[in-house]
Amino acid sequence: MKFILSFLLVFTIISSASLVDASEYYKVEPSKGIKAGVYKDGKLIIAAVNRKVHPGEDQDVILDVKKVKNTIFFTEYKTSNGSPMYILKMKNGKDKVKILEDVIVNYMPKIATDGKYLYYVSTTKLRYGDLIRLSSDGKQRTVLEKDVEDFWYANNQLFYVKKHLGYSLTPPSAKKTQISLGNRKLYPSSYSKVEYRTYNNYRISNNGIMYIVRKTKKDNYVFDFYSFKTKKITQHVIKSYSTLYNKEMSNILSEILDLDPSTSEFIESGTSGLELFSSGGRTIKTILTQKETGNTDFPYLVRFLRVDIVKREIVFVKGTRLVTKKF
């Protein structure tokens, strides 16, 4: 099975059954006959800067897009001393695209919004940054927290990691609350216990934090799941075919995209494609077949925006269209 990096899959033509268009702003990558940029409803709204990269290099031109009131914010690729970085840009109405001073590192690439403000981490060091709240006109910039290692927005709350501990705050308040994870520590992808080895012991899904605890003698994996909705932890023993856990080598990887805390069902890539599994590793349903995902020569890059096992839907970009598939 192929590892999913940054939730990337390359698809062949997907059946239109149970597929509906989703209306919002989103990024599209450059491919045959398609211009990179910010799109809505299949139409190019803002063209990306044409940056030449090495042939075969898989590099996002635009990483993330969010609309805050009447302003479109997006992050665009650039290099800094050979390291991938992203600059933050904004466009309000018919105004020209404006470049903001903040730089976003690829370890914490997302931008988020509650509809009133934009949130992101502005890089101050290679693996740390300031958590920023920015007004829709780009004029009011507030530092909510320093030395942040990771952040995301879910269930109308802002979550972040600092000194391997998780915190949450509910906008517009800047009052933080530590997430009750017991003695568990969160090591983001930016953390390197051993040089050149990534030590990442959790994954963020649409519904919660999946924390890898240990591997059992029967080659199953024990996950603790912190629910964004209930703020409670449940433990799940699942047979994952994509998870690699080697604590001594400081190397933890997993292709699990989401987990249902009520049933322990999970989504990951399997032998037939992207599949819905029972906790025991039995395929319940193939969501996207191997035929749909196997042709890497197809010109359209399809990237997941959201995978939600509870709502039973996947939102992704197919060509220049934003599509929602129910399963």
Summary of the structure (lengths in Angstrom):
residues: 327
radius of gyration: 19.5
end to end distance: 21.6
largest distance: 60.8
contacts: 1009
relative contact order: 0.15
helix: 1%
strand: 52%
